[in-house]
């Protein structure tokens, strides 16, 4: 069978893909490496939000869905836990070394590094554990690919760097390792995921021959723990699923280390379950760590069912105060692309920040608990952080986009801008598709956090972004009085609110339409049937464009409750004679609270 393997052109991506290709060739298949370098496919922006991945992984997944390639290879630790509809992880080959590795000058080990030695790593998980062992070292936040990081060790400016052993091994750089560290690794570290279209049975069968059952059980448990915790990309969380232990091995089912107690890491080796038995089964060890190294919480359980094991550890961590130890949902600008891996943008894990802050404090996140159970909500966009937050509150959520982006031929450009204001992630996608770069001399404003992350994901530094909800009014509220030329690339259908508001503040502001959105040709038959049967209790309308798409494609059944994103969307609905409640913010927690109010008041 001939298989087309989609890969990025980076050294590590090609190396990993070539390793998989050789294994498949050994099974009699013909494998062609297809380098995916195209940008701007109209699906990419949707996939970025849907999958929680940056541009590179989204392009790989777009290439899969459009048939440009038959399967792709991902580093599993960098692959968010959300599933992409239409795609499936068909195989997880035998895992490489999951450990972290120290690469130090002069063959030094961690214990022999001199006091105040500079150790480079971009991972908060590693720093938190290392500080528990060596408080006297200076930990330096670094970026760059593996070779670049190694080059900073003597005769560079660092005494050591910490990297994943798997990446070093795959690149033939294992000779640079001076010590394998006793740290709990990132969930999925060292494992690869072979992803293909779920409906391509022939490819799935071919890839399944490379699946390693023990590795799949282990990483499934690890990733389920991460999913259930809602761990963010900057959260100091580790997990490792391990094979069955030899008879007679022992350990502790859990350990919490407080300030002043020894903090060297509990080995991820032998451990027992809650009752100290079942040591002949594979087991999962998970840990959360204080960033200053003072405390940690480590739990272990035998794995009979990998999903159940991961969920149990996450639940136990919640009950035992994990968020008092660290912010388990912490996020920041991802730097995973520095390893030529996938860049994480706005993952499902982001939504748990508010959830866990309240849960760990003993408060219910949602206003009245479980009133949204047994309700069904239609969200006319891709699955992602918002749909996950809604489902966490109780309702069934059906997601299906009703609009699609279409790039225009702009009548101007960004030349001469003192400021460039970006109002959506779609704008970032379109700028990339056009091949435009925001001028280096221009300052950049983003309408909200998700847009700021999309800009940072393609290499920009954002100078101005409002906290909290995302709207033109929010951006105007933090924009200082001044002067200069402001260009606002975006949708041809955008409201003039931002342009007018900036002109009132003294700026020469101009909108620059670079894309528009059109309704899809038709909704799916299942959606149309459910809509007209009155299956939905509520619909969340995210823009005026979505308002018009629903009106033209589906109509408005009597009795459905409507929640609008902001006053402009509510005004578009009012023009069609549709009454709507308005969510005060577009962040998941605000939307869930507004939906709860809408449905409970309507049911009262």
Beta strands, then each sheet from edge to edge (+ up, - down):
strand 1: 2-7
strand 2: 30-35
strand 3: 71-75
strand 4: 87-91
strand 5: 100-104
strand 6: 118-120
strand 7: 138-140
strand 8: 160-164
strand 9: 179-180
strand 10: 192-197
strand 11: 237-242
strand 12: 254-257
strand 13: 283-289
strand 14: 296-302
strand 15: 376-379
strand 16: 396-399
strand 17: 403-407
strand 18: 419-422
strand 19: 443-446
strand 20: 464-465
strand 21: 485-491
strand 22: 508-519
strand 23: 538-541
strand 24: 561-565
strand 25: 581-583
sheet 1: 2+ 1+ 3+ 10- 4+
sheet 2: 7+ 6+ 8+ 5- 9+
sheet 3: 11+ 13- 14+ 12-
sheet 4: 16+ 15+ 23+ 24+ 25+
sheet 5: 17+ 22- 21- 18- 19- 20-
end
